[in-house]
Amino acid sequence: SPHNEHNEQNWGGGYRYTSGTVSGEVGAFKNTYRRWSPYVGVEWLPMAYGPLSGGGGLIAALNYPEDKVKVVKGVSIAPVFSLRWQATSSISLSLRTIPARNGVTELSAGWTFK
């Protein structure tokens, strides 16, 4: 079936810079079509409860055209919803979902360099 042809484990890496409730991120991942997709994103996480924060943002990626997201000159742009858990002062876990991509969900770990 077509579903089996897709890469369901999209490994990659990136760099995130956070200032207050706003983060910017750049990186690359192996996409569903087994092509490398460089990406850039911005998140705003204004809702906080203890070590949890939530909000949303936008992500733009290359080499990932689909009907369900806005594609401008080969760049797909999609909204994301985010939840981040700051486990320690140095370690965080983020859970993001991209509704426009059939609810694609991403789990990522972060390490703060001081």
C-alpha positions as CSV (number, residue, x, y, z in Angstrom):
1,S,0.0,0.0,0.0
2,P,1.2,3.6,-0.5
3,H,1.4,4.0,3.3
4,N,4.2,1.4,3.5
5,E,6.2,3.4,1.0
6,H,6.5,6.4,3.3
7,N,9.4,6.9,5.8
8,E,7.6,6.9,9.2
9,Q,10.7,7.7,11.3
10,N,11.9,11.1,10.2
11,W,15.2,11.4,12.1
12,G,17.1,14.8,12.0
13,G,18.8,17.4,14.0
14,G,18.6,21.1,14.6
15,Y,19.5,24.1,16.6
16,R,16.9,26.1,18.7
17,Y,17.4,29.5,20.2
18,T,15.0,30.5,22.9
19,S,14.4,34.0,24.4
20,G,11.6,34.1,26.9
21,T,8.5,32.5,25.3
22,V,9.7,32.8,21.7
23,S,12.0,30.2,20.0
24,G,13.6,30.1,16.6
25,E,14.8,26.8,15.1
26,V,16.8,25.6,12.1
27,G,17.8,22.1,11.1
28,A,17.2,19.2,8.7
29,F,15.4,15.9,8.7
30,K,14.8,12.9,6.4
31,N,11.2,13.5,5.3
32,T,8.4,11.1,4.5
33,Y,9.6,10.8,0.9
34,R,13.1,9.9,2.1
35,R,14.5,13.3,1.0
36,W,16.5,15.6,3.3
37,S,14.4,18.6,4.2
38,P,16.1,21.7,5.7
39,Y,13.7,23.6,7.8
40,V,13.2,26.8,9.8
41,G,10.6,27.4,12.4
42,V,9.3,29.9,15.0
43,E,7.3,29.0,18.2
44,W,5.6,31.1,20.7
45,L,4.8,29.3,24.0
46,P,2.9,31.8,26.1
47,M,0.9,29.3,28.2
48,A,2.9,28.0,31.2
49,Y,2.1,25.8,34.2
50,G,5.2,24.9,36.2
51,P,7.7,23.1,33.9
52,L,5.1,22.8,31.0
53,S,4.6,25.4,28.4
54,G,2.3,25.4,25.3
55,G,1.5,27.4,22.2
56,G,2.2,27.2,18.5
57,G,4.1,28.6,15.6
58,L,5.0,28.0,11.9
59,I,7.5,25.7,10.2
60,A,8.8,26.0,6.7
61,A,10.6,23.1,5.0
62,L,12.1,22.3,1.6
63,N,11.5,19.1,-0.4
64,Y,8.2,18.4,1.2
65,P,5.4,19.4,-1.2
66,E,1.8,18.3,-0.4
67,D,-1.7,19.4,-1.2
68,K,-2.6,20.1,2.5
69,V,0.0,22.7,3.2
70,K,0.8,26.1,1.7
71,V,3.7,25.7,-0.8
72,V,5.4,28.9,-1.9
73,K,8.3,28.5,-4.5
74,G,9.0,25.0,-3.3
75,V,8.8,25.8,0.4
76,S,6.0,24.2,2.4
77,I,4.7,26.3,5.3
78,A,2.5,24.8,8.0
79,P,1.2,25.8,11.5
80,V,2.3,23.7,14.5
81,F,0.9,23.3,18.0
82,S,3.6,22.7,20.7
83,L,3.9,21.5,24.2
84,R,7.3,21.7,26.0
85,W,8.4,20.2,29.3
86,Q,11.5,21.7,30.9
87,A,12.8,18.6,32.7
88,T,15.8,20.4,34.2
89,S,17.5,23.7,33.6
90,S,19.4,22.0,30.7
91,I,17.1,19.3,29.3
92,S,13.7,19.8,27.6
93,L,11.3,17.5,25.7
94,S,9.0,19.0,23.0
95,L,5.9,17.5,21.5
96,R,4.6,19.1,18.3
97,T,1.7,18.3,16.0
98,I,1.2,19.6,12.5
99,P,-2.6,19.3,11.8
100,A,-2.2,20.2,8.1
101,R,0.0,17.0,7.7
102,N,-2.7,14.6,8.9
103,G,-1.7,15.3,12.5
104,V,2.0,14.4,12.1
105,T,3.5,14.4,15.6
106,E,7.1,15.1,16.5
107,L,8.9,14.3,19.7
108,S,12.2,16.1,20.2
109,A,14.7,16.4,23.0
110,G,16.7,19.6,23.7
111,W,19.9,20.3,25.5
112,T,20.8,23.8,26.7
113,F,24.4,24.9,26.3
114,K,25.5,27.5,28.8
